[in-house]
Amino acid sequence: MSKPEKLEYGCFYHIYNRGTNSQNIFFEKRNYLHFLKLYTKNMLLVADTHAYCLLKNHFHFAARIKTEEEIEKAIQEIKPAQPFQKLPDPSQQFGNVCNAYAKAINRAYGRTGSLFEHPFGRKPVSSDRYYYNLIIYIHRNPQLHGFVEDFRDWPWSSYGAILSDKVTRLQRSAVLGWFDDRSAFCTAHEHAPDEKLITHLIMDDFL
């Protein structure tokens, strides 16, 4: 297996992974919450998150890796008195999320071995049409896989947060701007995305 390319600064990606042999990686509510906590801790500084969905045996994120200048500025705002040393590696940061989560699950449930397939998947999103369809694909994923009859009922996705007025770390305004407004966002999600446009962005058996 060839080594995957690193997440590049200033680029937009679909990031995903699943359990080894498609096994479950989330078993109860606290697991989903812990994963999101780890994601925020490790990725908030290096990425702007536009959408996500955590399912029982896999997950999806649509995120823009920040530029080097944006990350450096954020670090200096957090620690103004400390001299700047080194930029965090976005790929390593996301790897830390998966590694820390896997260790927590193994500890909590008395299991051993790998939890995730390695390495995590990452596909660059390079056009508006890909972005548009990817956001819809991510949010409709629970319905696609039969976890719920209506994807709007799945609690572990960004769909509800994007439509909410509550404070969020998601790039809500940016997402709604791509769809024009909330009404257009909802209408776009009424139908499955154009799979021909996103085939190269997702693992074959995730379709």
Backbone as a printed PyTorch tensor [residue, N CA C, xyz], in Angstrom:
tensor([[[  0.8420,  -1.1980,   0.0000],
         [  0.0000,   0.0000,   0.0000],
         [  0.8730,   1.2410,   0.0000]],

        [[  0.6320,   2.1570,  -0.9320],
         [  1.4230,   3.3730,  -1.0080],
         [  1.0470,   4.3180,   0.1230]],

        [[  2.0010,   5.1140,   0.5390],
         [  1.7780,   6.0530,   1.6250],
         [  0.8740,   7.1730,   1.1330]],

        [[ -0.1880,   7.4990,   1.8690],
         [ -1.1020,   8.5490,   1.4180],
         [ -0.4520,   9.9200,   1.4520]],

        [[ -0.9100,  10.7960,   0.5810],
         [ -0.3960,  12.1540,   0.5840],
         [ -0.8630,  12.8790,   1.8390]],

        [[ -0.0380,  13.7730,   2.3270],
         [ -0.3730,  14.5220,   3.5230],
         [ -1.4780,  15.5410,   3.2210]],

        [[ -2.2230,  15.8870,   4.2540],
         [ -3.2010,  16.9650,   4.1280],
         [ -2.4380,  18.2670,   3.9300]],

        [[ -2.7470,  18.9780,   2.8560],
         [ -2.0120,  20.1860,   2.5130],
         [ -2.6970,  21.4240,   3.0750]],

        [[ -1.8850,  22.3710,   3.5080],
         [ -2.4040,  23.6310,   4.0230],
         [ -3.2020,  24.3580,   2.9330]],

        [[ -4.3250,  24.9280,   3.3190],
         [ -5.1340,  25.7140,   2.3990],
         [ -5.9950,  24.9020,   1.4490]],

        [[ -6.0790,  23.5870,   1.6340],
         [ -6.8560,  22.7310,   0.7280],
         [ -8.0830,  22.1580,   1.4300]],

        [[ -9.0980,  21.8550,   0.6280],
         [-10.3520,  21.3100,   1.1430],
         [-10.3700,  19.7970,   0.9220]],

        [[-10.8520,  19.0590,   1.9340],
         [-10.8160,  17.5940,   1.8490],
         [-12.1050,  16.9460,   2.3370]],

        [[-12.3480,  15.7620,   1.7870],
         [-13.2750,  14.8100,   2.3790],
         [-12.3890,  13.8330,   3.1500]],

        [[-12.6020,  13.7600,   4.4630],
         [-11.8070,  12.8970,   5.3330],
         [-12.7290,  11.8230,   5.8970]],

        [[-12.3160,  10.5770,   5.8450],
         [-13.2040,   9.4970,   6.2620],
         [-12.4110,   8.2960,   6.7390]],

        [[-13.0690,   7.4370,   7.4790],
         [-12.4840,   6.1480,   7.8630],
         [-13.5960,   5.2530,   8.3880]],

        [[-13.2970,   3.9890,   8.5610],
         [-14.2720,   3.0300,   9.0560],
         [-13.5720,   2.0140,   9.9500]],

        [[-14.3760,   1.2260,  10.6430],
         [-13.8190,   0.2160,  11.5190],
         [-13.1790,  -0.9070,  10.7280]],

        [[-12.1740,  -1.5310,  11.3090],
         [-11.5290,  -2.6810,  10.6860],
         [-12.5730,  -3.7540,  10.3870]],

        [[-12.5370,  -4.2620,   9.1640],
         [-13.5230,  -5.2550,   8.7150],
         [-14.9550,  -4.7400,   8.8600]],

        [[-15.0940,  -3.4080,   8.7530],
         [-16.4000,  -2.7440,   8.8480],
         [-17.0720,  -2.9310,  10.2100]],

        [[-16.2730,  -3.2280,  11.2470],
         [-16.8360,  -3.3860,  12.5830],
         [-17.2600,  -2.0260,  13.1420]],

        [[-18.0980,  -2.0470,  14.1470],
         [-18.5560,  -0.8080,  14.7650],
         [-17.4040,  -0.0960,  15.4710]],

        [[-17.4590,   1.2240,  15.4400],
         [-16.4800,   2.0320,  16.1580],
         [-17.1590,   2.9090,  17.2110]],

        [[-18.4820,   3.0380,  17.1140],
         [-19.2680,   3.7560,  18.1060],
         [-20.3130,   2.7970,  18.6670]],

        [[-20.3750,   2.6990,  20.0030],
         [-21.2540,   1.7200,  20.6350],
         [-22.3570,   2.3500,  21.4800]],

        [[-22.1260,   3.5670,  21.9400],
         [-23.1120,   4.2620,  22.7530],
         [-22.8760,   5.7660,  22.6640]],

        [[-23.8030,   6.5350,  23.2070],
         [-23.7820,   7.9900,  23.0770],
         [-22.4540,   8.6010,  23.4840]],

        [[-21.8890,   8.1470,  24.5830],
         [-20.6600,   8.7630,  25.0830],
         [-19.4990,   8.6000,  24.1060]],

        [[-19.5310,   7.5610,  23.2730],
         [-18.4630,   7.3580,  22.2810],
         [-18.4770,   8.4590,  21.2360]],

        [[-19.6670,   8.7640,  20.7250],
         [-19.7940,   9.8330,  19.7320],
         [-19.3200,  11.1660,  20.3130]],

        [[-19.7290,  11.4420,  21.5370],
         [-19.3550,  12.6950,  22.1920],
         [-17.8500,  12.7780,  22.4030]],

        [[-17.2410,  11.6700,  22.7870],
         [-15.8020,  11.6640,  23.0290],
         [-15.0250,  11.8730,  21.7320]],

        [[-15.4900,  11.2510,  20.6650],
         [-14.8010,  11.4240,  19.3800],
         [-14.8610,  12.8770,  18.9420]],

        [[-16.0290,  13.5010,  19.0640],
         [-16.1680,  14.9070,  18.6740],
         [-15.3060,  15.8050,  19.5540]],

        [[-15.1780,  15.4640,  20.8200],
         [-14.3200,  16.2270,  21.7290],
         [-12.8650,  16.1360,  21.2890]],

        [[-12.4290,  14.9370,  20.9340],
         [-11.0530,  14.7480,  20.4650],
         [-10.8260,  15.4670,  19.1390]],

        [[-11.8330,  15.4220,  18.2710],
         [-11.7120,  16.1060,  16.9820],
         [-11.5440,  17.6070,  17.1980]],

        [[-12.3660,  18.1760,  18.0580],
         [-12.2730,  19.6130,  18.3310],
         [-10.9150,  19.9630,  18.9300]],

        [[-10.4670,  19.1730,  19.8740],
         [ -9.1920,  19.4320,  20.5410],
         [ -8.0250,  19.4300,  19.5620]],

        [[ -8.0310,  18.5100,  18.6140],
         [ -6.8870,  18.3400,  17.7100],
         [ -7.0010,  19.1050,  16.3970]],

        [[ -8.2290,  19.3760,  15.9420],
         [ -8.3980,  19.9290,  14.6040],
         [ -8.8550,  21.3820,  14.5530]],

        [[ -9.3600,  21.9160,  15.6520],
         [ -9.8890,  23.2780,  15.6350],
         [ -8.8400,  24.2890,  15.1840]],

        [[ -7.6130,  24.0880,  15.5980],
         [ -6.5420,  25.0220,  15.2580],
         [ -6.1260,  24.9380,  13.7980]],

        [[ -6.2680,  23.7510,  13.1940],
         [ -5.7140,  23.5370,  11.8510],
         [ -6.7620,  23.4070,  10.7530]],

        [[ -8.0450,  23.3300,  11.1010],
         [ -9.0490,  23.0860,  10.0620],
         [-10.3590,  23.8010,  10.3500]],

        [[-11.0410,  24.2050,   9.2830],
         [-12.4010,  24.7200,   9.3480],
         [-13.3260,  23.5970,   8.9100]],

        [[-14.2270,  23.1820,   9.7860],
         [-15.1050,  22.0540,   9.4910],
         [-16.4260,  22.5440,   8.9120]],

        [[-16.7850,  21.9920,   7.7620],
         [-18.0090,  22.3930,   7.0660],
         [-19.1370,  21.3770,   7.2600]],

        [[-18.8110,  20.1160,   7.4230],
         [-19.8420,  19.0980,   7.6290],
         [-19.2090,  17.8480,   8.2180]],

        [[-20.0300,  17.0680,   8.9210],
         [-19.5510,  15.7880,   9.4390],
         [-20.7280,  14.8550,   9.6490]],

        [[-20.4260,  13.5840,   9.7370],
         [-21.4150,  12.5840,  10.1150],
         [-20.6770,  11.3990,  10.7310]],

        [[-21.0700,  11.0440,  11.9500],
         [-20.5150,   9.8710,  12.6120],
         [-21.5660,   8.7760,  12.5800]],

        [[-21.2110,   7.6200,  12.0130],
         [-22.1200,   6.4930,  11.9530],
         [-21.5550,   5.3510,  12.7810]],

        [[-22.3070,   4.2880,  12.9260],
         [-21.8880,   3.2180,  13.8240],
         [-20.5240,   2.6330,  13.4590]],

        [[-20.2610,   2.5100,  12.1550],
         [-19.0100,   1.8550,  11.7710],
         [-18.1030,   2.6990,  10.8830]],

        [[-18.4430,   3.9760,  10.6660],
         [-17.5620,   4.8440,   9.8950],
         [-17.9160,   6.3120,  10.1180]],

        [[-17.1130,   7.1940,   9.5740],
         [-17.3860,   8.6180,   9.7250],
         [-16.9520,   9.3780,   8.4820]],

        [[-17.4870,  10.5920,   8.3390],
         [-17.1460,  11.4890,   7.2360],
         [-16.9890,  12.9100,   7.7640]],

        [[-15.9910,  13.6240,   7.2380],
         [-15.8200,  15.0510,   7.5190],
         [-15.5480,  15.7760,   6.2130]],

        [[-16.0980,  16.9610,   6.0840],
         [-15.7340,  17.8720,   4.9960],
         [-15.0480,  19.0450,   5.6800]],

        [[-13.7740,  19.2320,   5.4050],
         [-13.0230,  20.2560,   6.1340],
         [-11.9810,  20.9230,   5.2510]],

        [[-11.7950,  22.1910,   5.5130],
         [-10.7400,  22.9520,   4.8410],
         [ -9.5620,  23.1070,   5.7910]],

        [[ -8.4140,  22.6220,   5.3590],
         [ -7.2060,  22.8130,   6.1570],
         [ -6.7930,  24.2820,   6.0470]],

        [[ -6.5570,  24.9100,   7.1560],
         [ -6.2020,  26.3230,   7.1470],
         [ -4.8330,  26.5500,   6.5130]],

        [[ -4.5810,  27.7670,   6.0740],
         [ -3.2750,  28.1000,   5.5110],
         [ -2.2470,  28.1850,   6.6360]],

        [[ -0.9950,  28.1310,   6.2690],
         [  0.0730,  28.2440,   7.2700],
         [ -0.0240,  29.5730,   8.0120]],

        [[ -0.3570,  30.6260,   7.2740],
         [ -0.4610,  31.9520,   7.8910],
         [ -1.6110,  32.0050,   8.8990]],

        [[ -2.7390,  31.3750,   8.5510],
         [ -3.8880,  31.3600,   9.4520],
         [ -3.5680,  30.6050,  10.7370]],

        [[ -2.8940,  29.4860,  10.6000],
         [ -2.5490,  28.6850,  11.7760],
         [ -1.5380,  29.4090,  12.6520]],

        [[ -0.5300,  29.9980,  12.0270],
         [  0.4840,  30.7260,  12.7890],
         [ -0.1540,  31.8840,  13.5620]],

        [[ -1.0570,  32.6030,  12.9110],
         [ -1.7310,  33.7290,  13.5620],
         [ -2.5590,  33.2470,  14.7470]],

        [[ -3.2720,  32.1160,  14.5690],
         [ -4.0950,  31.5630,  15.6450],
         [ -3.2410,  31.1430,  16.8280]],

        [[ -2.1000,  30.5400,  16.5570],
         [ -1.1910,  30.1170,  17.6290],
         [ -0.6800,  31.3250,  18.3990]],

        [[ -0.3190,  32.3640,  17.6870],
         [  0.1980,  33.5680,  18.3370],
         [ -0.8630,  34.2700,  19.1710]],

        [[ -2.1360,  34.1670,  18.7490],
         [ -3.2240,  34.7720,  19.5300],
         [ -3.4770,  33.9920,  20.8130]],

        [[ -3.2930,  32.6650,  20.7370],
         [ -3.4960,  31.8210,  21.9130],
         [ -2.3390,  31.9620,  22.9030]],

        [[ -1.1110,  32.0010,  22.3640],
         [  0.0810,  32.0650,  23.2120],
         [  0.9740,  33.2250,  22.7610]],

        [[  0.5270,  34.4660,  22.9850],
         [  1.2690,  35.6330,  22.4900],
         [  2.6460,  35.8170,  23.1130]],

        [[  2.8310,  35.3210,  24.3170],
         [  4.0990,  35.5370,  25.0070],
         [  5.1600,  34.5070,  24.6370]],

        [[  4.7510,  33.4550,  23.9430],
         [  5.6860,  32.3920,  23.6070],
         [  6.1620,  32.5220,  22.1680]],

        [[  7.4460,  32.3420,  21.9140],
         [  7.9570,  32.4340,  20.5450],
         [  7.4000,  31.3040,  19.6780]],

        [[  7.0330,  31.6320,  18.4420],
         [  6.4950,  30.6260,  17.5270],
         [  7.6030,  29.6590,  17.1170]],

        [[  7.2850,  28.3570,  17.1380],
         [  8.3090,  27.3590,  16.8380],
         [  8.0130,  26.5500,  15.5750]],

        [[  6.8960,  25.8250,  15.5800],
         [  6.6400,  24.9060,  14.4660],
         [  5.1410,  24.7650,  14.2180]],

        [[  4.7620,  24.7230,  12.9370],
         [  3.3670,  24.5030,  12.5800],
         [  2.9650,  23.0560,  12.8490]],

        [[  1.7700,  22.8270,  13.3810],
         [  1.2900,  21.4470,  13.5370],
         [  1.0260,  20.8250,  12.1770]],

        [[  1.2590,  19.5390,  12.0690],
         [  1.0200,  18.7910,  10.8400],
         [ -0.4430,  18.3490,  10.8310]],

        [[ -1.2790,  18.8390,   9.9000],
         [ -2.7010,  18.4760,   9.8860],
         [ -2.9480,  16.9740,   9.8220]],

        [[ -2.1430,  16.2520,   9.0530],
         [ -2.3190,  14.8010,   8.9540],
         [ -2.0640,  14.1350,  10.3020]],

        [[ -1.0220,  14.5880,  10.9880],
         [ -0.7010,  14.0400,  12.3050],
         [ -1.7910,  14.3880,  13.3080]],

        [[ -2.3330,  15.5990,  13.1840],
         [ -3.3840,  16.0180,  14.1010],
         [ -4.6090,  15.1210,  13.9830]],

        [[ -5.0010,  14.8010,  12.7350],
         [ -6.1660,  13.9290,  12.5780],
         [ -5.8180,  12.5060,  12.9760]],

        [[ -4.5830,  12.1010,  12.7160],
         [ -4.1450,  10.7850,  13.1730],
         [ -4.2250,  10.6730,  14.6830]],

        [[ -3.9300,  11.7820,  15.3630],
         [ -4.0180,  11.7990,  16.8290],
         [ -5.4450,  11.5630,  17.3050]],

        [[ -6.4100,  12.1120,  16.5570],
         [ -7.8270,  11.9120,  16.8990],
         [ -8.1510,  10.4170,  16.8980]],

        [[ -7.8040,   9.7620,  15.8060],
         [ -8.1200,   8.3360,  15.6640],
         [ -7.3710,   7.4770,  16.6750]],

        [[ -6.0930,   7.7910,  16.8920],
         [ -5.2860,   7.0020,  17.8220],
         [ -5.7900,   7.1370,  19.2530]],

        [[ -6.0790,   8.3720,  19.6670],
         [ -6.5550,   8.5960,  21.0340],
         [ -7.9220,   7.9410,  21.2450]],

        [[ -8.7760,   8.0270,  20.2200],
         [-10.0960,   7.4260,  20.3420],
         [ -9.9980,   5.9040,  20.4230]],

        [[ -9.1650,   5.3170,  19.5740],
         [ -9.0070,   3.8600,  19.5720],
         [ -8.4990,   3.3560,  20.9280]],

        [[ -7.5550,   4.0740,  21.5120],
         [ -7.0310,   3.6810,  22.8320],
         [ -8.1210,   3.7600,  23.8920]],

        [[ -8.9520,   4.8100,  23.8100],
         [-10.0340,   4.9680,  24.7830],
         [-11.0570,   3.8360,  24.6620]],

        [[-11.3920,   3.4650,  23.4360],
         [-12.3600,   2.3850,  23.2090],
         [-11.7910,   1.0480,  23.6810]],

        [[-10.5420,   0.7820,  23.3680],
         [ -9.9240,  -0.4690,  23.8000],
         [ -9.8990,  -0.5830,  25.3190]],

        [[ -9.6110,   0.5480,  25.9670],
         [ -9.5830,   0.5720,  27.4250],
         [-10.9750,   0.3500,  28.0030]],

        [[-11.9560,   1.0420,  27.4390],
         [-13.3140,   1.0150,  27.9890],
         [-14.0070,  -0.3300,  27.7970]],

        [[-13.6990,  -1.0080,  26.6910],
         [-14.4290,  -2.2310,  26.3620],
         [-13.5530,  -3.4840,  26.3980]],

        [[-12.3480,  -3.3500,  26.9390],
         [-11.4750,  -4.5060,  27.1160],
         [-11.1100,  -5.1920,  25.8140]],

        [[-10.9370,  -4.4080,  24.7590],
         [-10.5750,  -4.9860,  23.4720],
         [ -9.1270,  -4.6660,  23.1490]],

        [[ -8.5820,  -5.3520,  22.1580],
         [ -7.2130,  -5.1200,  21.7150],
         [ -7.1810,  -5.0380,  20.1940]],

        [[ -6.0770,  -4.5470,  19.6670],
         [ -5.9010,  -4.4970,  18.2250],
         [ -6.4220,  -3.2130,  17.6240]],

        [[ -6.3400,  -3.1440,  16.2980],
         [ -6.7380,  -1.9360,  15.5720],
         [ -8.2440,  -1.7570,  15.5880]],

        [[ -8.6600,  -0.5350,  15.7390],
         [-10.0760,  -0.2040,  15.6690],
         [-10.4370,   0.2900,  14.2800]],

        [[ -9.5560,   1.1210,  13.7090],
         [ -9.7940,   1.7170,  12.3960],
         [ -8.9640,   1.0520,  11.3080]],

        [[ -9.4470,   1.1760,  10.0890],
         [ -8.6100,   0.8560,   8.9470],
         [ -7.5310,   1.9270,   8.8710]],

        [[ -6.3820,   1.5510,   8.3850],
         [ -5.2810,   2.5130,   8.3050],
         [ -4.8130,   2.6390,   6.8710]],

        [[ -4.4010,   3.8020,   6.4600],
         [ -4.5680,   5.0910,   7.1360],
         [ -5.9590,   5.6560,   6.8520]],

        [[ -6.2920,   6.7700,   7.4840],
         [ -7.6030,   7.3680,   7.2270],
         [ -7.6460,   7.8980,   5.7960]],

        [[ -8.8390,   7.8850,   5.2010],
         [ -8.9890,   8.3410,   3.8220],
         [ -9.0380,   9.8450,   3.7450]],

        [[ -8.4810,  10.3680,   2.6710],
         [ -8.5500,  11.8020,   2.4260],
         [ -8.5600,  12.0490,   0.9260]],

        [[ -9.5610,  12.8120,   0.4770],
         [ -9.6960,  13.1360,  -0.9370],
         [ -9.8740,  14.6390,  -1.0970]],

        [[ -9.0620,  15.2810,  -1.9320],
         [ -9.2170,  16.7250,  -2.1360],
         [-10.5130,  17.0490,  -2.8690]],

        [[-11.1650,  18.1050,  -2.4470],
         [-12.3950,  18.5820,  -3.0780],
         [-12.0400,  19.8460,  -3.8380]],

        [[-12.1050,  19.7750,  -5.1510],
         [-11.5140,  20.8330,  -5.9710],
         [-12.5030,  21.6430,  -6.8020]],

        [[-13.8100,  21.4070,  -6.6280],
         [-14.7740,  22.1880,  -7.4100],
         [-16.0330,  22.4380,  -6.6120]],

        [[-16.7830,  23.4490,  -7.0170],
         [-18.0370,  23.7830,  -6.3460],
         [-19.0310,  22.6350,  -6.4180]],

        [[-19.0990,  21.9590,  -7.5490],
         [-20.0730,  20.8750,  -7.7300],
         [-19.7430,  19.6960,  -6.8170]],

        [[-18.4470,  19.4070,  -6.6650],
         [-18.0490,  18.3440,  -5.7410],
         [-18.4480,  18.7160,  -4.3200]],

        [[-18.1560,  19.9400,  -3.9470],
         [-18.4630,  20.4130,  -2.5990],
         [-19.9630,  20.2930,  -2.3200]],

        [[-20.7570,  20.8030,  -3.2100],
         [-22.2120,  20.8030,  -3.0840],
         [-22.7350,  19.3860,  -2.8620]],

        [[-22.3020,  18.4630,  -3.7030],
         [-22.7760,  17.0830,  -3.6090],
         [-22.1970,  16.3420,  -2.4080]],

        [[-20.9760,  16.6840,  -2.0210],
         [-20.3550,  16.0290,  -0.8780],
         [-21.0810,  16.3810,   0.4200]],

        [[-21.4390,  17.6440,   0.6000],
         [-22.1560,  18.0530,   1.8030],
         [-23.4720,  17.2840,   1.9280]],

        [[-24.1950,  17.1790,   0.8180],
         [-25.4620,  16.4390,   0.8220],
         [-25.2150,  14.9630,   1.1040]],

        [[-24.1980,  14.4010,   0.4740],
         [-23.8690,  12.9850,   0.6720],
         [-23.5780,  12.6970,   2.1410]],

        [[-22.7780,  13.5420,   2.7640],
         [-22.4100,  13.3290,   4.1620],
         [-23.6450,  13.3620,   5.0570]],

        [[-24.5030,  14.3310,   4.8600],
         [-25.6790,  14.4600,   5.7210],
         [-26.7050,  13.3570,   5.4870]],

        [[-26.8280,  12.8690,   4.2580],
         [-27.8170,  11.8380,   3.9530],
         [-27.2790,  10.4270,   4.2240]],

        [[-26.0290,  10.3100,   4.6330],
         [-25.3890,   9.0050,   4.8000],
         [-26.1180,   8.0600,   5.7560]],

        [[-26.6320,   8.5260,   6.8900],
         [-27.3360,   7.5950,   7.7890],
         [-28.5480,   6.9430,   7.1370]],

        [[-29.2470,   7.6800,   6.3040],
         [-30.4040,   7.1330,   5.5960],
         [-29.9430,   6.1780,   4.4990]],

        [[-28.8700,   6.5390,   3.8310],
         [-28.3190,   5.6860,   2.7750],
         [-27.9780,   4.2940,   3.3040]],

        [[-27.4460,   4.2450,   4.5220],
         [-27.0280,   2.9690,   5.0980],
         [-28.0930,   2.3190,   5.9650]],

        [[-29.2780,   2.9140,   6.0040],
         [-30.3830,   2.2850,   6.7100],
         [-30.3660,   2.4230,   8.2190]],

        [[-29.5790,   3.3380,   8.7630],
         [-29.5600,   3.5350,  10.2120],
         [-30.8190,   4.2530,  10.6890]],

        [[-31.3860,   5.0780,   9.8250],
         [-32.6560,   5.7580,  10.1090],
         [-33.4440,   5.8550,   8.8060]],

        [[-34.7490,   6.0370,   8.9360],
         [-35.5710,   6.2030,   7.7380],
         [-35.4200,   7.5910,   7.1440]],

        [[-35.1250,   8.5630,   8.0050],
         [-34.9680,   9.9450,   7.5680],
         [-33.6610,  10.4830,   8.1500]],

        [[-32.7640,  10.8970,   7.3010],
         [-31.4430,  11.3510,   7.7580],
         [-31.5300,  12.4990,   8.7570]],

        [[-32.6130,  13.2460,   8.7350],
         [-32.7810,  14.3730,   9.6540],
         [-32.9060,  13.9110,  11.1000]],

        [[-33.2360,  12.6420,  11.3000],
         [-33.4060,  12.0960,  12.6510],
         [-32.0870,  11.6100,  13.2520]],

        [[-31.0280,  11.5720,  12.4540],
         [-29.7450,  11.0740,  12.9750],
         [-29.0740,  12.1910,  13.7870]],

        [[-28.7680,  11.9410,  15.0600],
         [-28.2540,  13.0190,  15.9180],
         [-26.7880,  13.3580,  15.7340]],

        [[-26.0200,  12.4820,  15.0720],
         [-24.5720,  12.6670,  15.0310],
         [-24.0870,  13.1560,  13.6780]],

        [[-24.7690,  14.1900,  13.1840],
         [-24.3280,  14.8320,  11.9510],
         [-24.4580,  16.3370,  12.1200]],

        [[-23.8730,  17.0670,  11.2080],
         [-23.8770,  18.5260,  11.2890],
         [-25.1260,  19.1490,  10.6820]],

        [[-26.0230,  18.3500,  10.1350],
         [-27.1940,  18.8970,   9.4490],
         [-28.0020,  19.8280,  10.3660]],

        [[-28.3440,  19.3460,  11.5410],
         [-29.1450,  20.1360,  12.4570],
         [-28.4310,  21.3790,  12.9470]],

        [[-27.1390,  21.2510,  13.2040],
         [-26.3670,  22.3910,  13.7020],
         [-26.2660,  23.5030,  12.6620]],

        [[-26.1980,  23.1220,  11.4000],
         [-26.1110,  24.1220,  10.3350],
         [-27.4200,  24.9120,  10.2300]],

        [[-28.5450,  24.2520,  10.5030],
         [-29.8340,  24.9290,  10.4330],
         [-30.1900,  25.6630,  11.7210]],

        [[-29.4920,  25.3380,  12.7930],
         [-29.7750,  25.9410,  14.0880],
         [-29.2050,  27.3570,  14.1900]],

        [[-29.6820,  28.0880,  15.1870],
         [-29.1360,  29.4180,  15.4750],
         [-28.1810,  29.3760,  16.6700]],

        [[-27.9630,  28.1950,  17.2090],
         [-27.0710,  28.0560,  18.3570],
         [-25.6140,  28.2570,  17.9370]],

        [[-24.7890,  28.6490,  18.8910],
         [-23.3600,  28.8320,  18.6300],
         [-22.7580,  27.5080,  18.1750]],

        [[-21.9240,  27.5460,  17.1570],
         [-21.2890,  26.3430,  16.6330],
         [-19.8960,  26.6600,  16.1220]],

        [[-19.0310,  25.6670,  16.1480],
         [-17.6930,  25.8160,  15.5770],
         [-17.6830,  25.4540,  14.0940]],

        [[-18.8110,  24.9530,  13.5940],
         [-18.9280,  24.6640,  12.1680],
         [-18.9170,  25.9510,  11.3550]],

        [[-18.5170,  25.8540,  10.1070],
         [-18.5430,  27.0080,   9.2080],
         [-19.9460,  27.1550,   8.6190]],

        [[-20.8910,  27.4570,   9.5010],
         [-22.3050,  27.5030,   9.1170],
         [-22.5740,  28.5110,   8.0000]],

        [[-22.0770,  29.7110,   8.1700],
         [-22.3360,  30.7600,   7.1770],
         [-21.7620,  30.3970,   5.8190]],

        [[-20.5770,  29.8070,   5.8240],
         [-19.9350,  29.4200,   4.5690],
         [-20.7460,  28.3440,   3.8540]],

        [[-21.2240,  27.3510,   4.6170],
         [-22.0070,  26.2600,   4.0220],
         [-23.3100,  26.7890,   3.4460]],

        [[-24.0350,  27.5520,   4.2440],
         [-25.3100,  28.0840,   3.7660],
         [-25.1030,  29.0220,   2.5830]],

        [[-23.9760,  29.7160,   2.5660],
         [-23.6670,  30.6000,   1.4500],
         [-23.4960,  29.8450,   0.1480]],

        [[-22.9300,  28.6410,   0.2150],
         [-22.7540,  27.8290,  -0.9930],
         [-24.1020,  27.3690,  -1.5330]],

        [[-25.0730,  27.2160,  -0.6200],
         [-26.4160,  26.7790,  -1.0290],
         [-27.3610,  27.9660,  -1.1930]],

        [[-26.8700,  29.1640,  -0.9960],
         [-27.6130,  30.4340,  -1.0750],
         [-28.2880,  30.8180,   0.2410]],

        [[-29.0760,  29.9000,   0.8340],
         [-29.7260,  30.2080,   2.1070],
         [-30.2530,  28.9210,   2.7400]],

        [[-30.8860,  29.0300,   3.9180],
         [-31.3890,  27.8530,   4.6250],
         [-32.4240,  27.0910,   3.8060]],

        [[-33.3100,  27.8100,   3.1740],
         [-34.3610,  27.1600,   2.3960],
         [-33.7710,  26.3260,   1.2570]],

        [[-32.8150,  26.9030,   0.5460],
         [-32.1810,  26.1820,  -0.5660],
         [-31.3690,  25.0050,  -0.0500]],

        [[-30.7530,  25.1720,   1.1210],
         [-29.9900,  24.0920,   1.7560],
         [-30.9030,  22.8980,   2.0310]],

        [[-32.0650,  23.1640,   2.6120],
         [-33.0240,  22.0900,   2.9150],
         [-33.5460,  21.4320,   1.6430]],

        [[-33.8740,  22.2360,   0.6540],
         [-34.3940,  21.7130,  -0.6090],
         [-33.3720,  20.8150,  -1.2920]],

        [[-32.1040,  21.2320,  -1.2730],
         [-31.0440,  20.4440,  -1.9060],
         [-30.8990,  19.0770,  -1.2600]],

        [[-31.1820,  19.0040,   0.0410],
         [-31.0350,  17.7340,   0.7630],
         [-32.2280,  16.7980,   0.5930]],

        [[-33.2470,  17.2470,  -0.1080],
         [-34.4160,  16.3920,  -0.3290],
         [-34.1000,  15.2410,  -1.2700]],

        [[-33.0700,  15.3850,  -2.0450],
         [-32.7260,  14.3620,  -3.0380],
         [-31.2820,  13.8900,  -2.8520]],

        [[-31.0390,  12.6400,  -3.1960],
         [-29.6970,  12.0810,  -3.0910],
         [-28.7560,  12.8450,  -4.0220]],

        [[-27.4810,  12.9510,  -3.6640],
         [-26.5240,  13.6740,  -4.5100],
         [-26.2420,  12.9290,  -5.8020]],

        [[-25.6510,  13.6270,  -6.7300],
         [-25.2670,  13.0330,  -8.0030],
         [-24.0270,  12.1730,  -7.7700]],

        [[-24.2200,  10.8490,  -7.6980],
         [-23.1260,   9.9460,  -7.3670],
         [-22.0020,   9.9910,  -8.3990]],

        [[-22.3230,  10.3240,  -9.6380],
         [-21.2840,  10.4010, -10.6670],
         [-20.2590,  11.4770, -10.3240]],

        [[-20.6930,  12.4950,  -9.6080],
         [-19.8070,  13.6090,  -9.2710],
         [-18.9730,  13.3470,  -8.0210]],

        [[-19.3940,  12.3880,  -7.1890],
         [-18.6780,  12.1660,  -5.9370],
         [-18.0320,  10.7970,  -5.8230]],

        [[-18.1340,   9.9820,  -6.8580],
         [-17.5600,   8.6450,  -6.8160],
         [-16.0890,   8.6740,  -6.4340]],

        [[-15.3570,   9.6490,  -6.9520],
         [-13.9330,   9.7190,  -6.6750],
         [-13.6180,  10.3080,  -5.3050]],

        [[-14.6460,  10.7240,  -4.6070],
         [-14.4210,  11.3210,  -3.2870],
         [-14.7310,  10.3640,  -2.1360]],

        [[-15.3080,   9.2130,  -2.4430],
         [-15.7080,   8.3110,  -1.3910],
         [-15.2730,   6.8960,  -1.7000]],

        [[-15.1460,   6.0690,  -0.6620],
         [-14.7740,   4.6870,  -0.8680],
         [-15.8900,   3.9620,  -1.5970]],

        [[-15.5020,   3.0730,  -2.4930],
         [-16.4750,   2.4160,  -3.3610],
         [-17.6390,   1.7870,  -2.6000]],

        [[-17.3340,   1.0420,  -1.5280],
         [-18.4150,   0.3470,  -0.8480],
         [-19.1210,   1.2220,   0.1650]],

        [[-18.8400,   2.5460,   0.1720],
         [-19.6130,   3.4650,   0.9810],
         [-20.8190,   3.9630,   0.2040]],

        [[-20.8400,   3.6960,  -1.1110],
         [-21.9670,   4.1540,  -1.9230],
         [-23.1870,   3.2780,  -1.6970]]])
